[in-house]
Amino acid sequence: MSVQRQALANFKLIERISNLLRSEERKQYAAIGLQPIHGQVLEYLASCNQYSNTHSAVAEYLGLTKGTVSQTIQLLEKKHYLFKTVSDKDARVVHLALTESGQRLLNELNPLEIFRQAEAHVSHLAFDSLESALQTTLIALQQVNQSRRFGTCRSCQYFSVEAHHYFCGLTEEPLDRDDTDKICRDHSSQSN
């Protein structure tokens, strides 16, 4: 596999892992009437210092517009997850901090728990490449999350080459060359 093609494959695996984690995050926040952005703001405020707990710092750190941050902060303040204080050094500066409810919410919600569970499955393994590590991590995350695998034909246990032609053992149909690099929802890992 060429270096460029390998880099693209690794990028796609990282992207898929990220999508899976974001999906879990959306589910957890939706269950309590929030969006992931609300949790991201709370997480940032829980970890930033006194010089970085302003509207503009939140916007810069998360790459959001000031309007989006203002609306998010208003909602979180209304729900009593954060509070504002005016700086005693400069009345134009408003500092943000979590309330006890906000901190409790962050402690209770744990969208990365599936990542920790998957990590426990793969942390003892040795990998010969980044792709192998990412692929194994993705599979573990999908198992923990009980989601479909979605993988490329070439990495599926049903993929084979017969008489110089590509073949899917699940559907028992020949595959075009272009299809072998595409994503399939019926993917089954070769390690199953």
Disulfide bonds with the S-S distance in Angstrom:
none
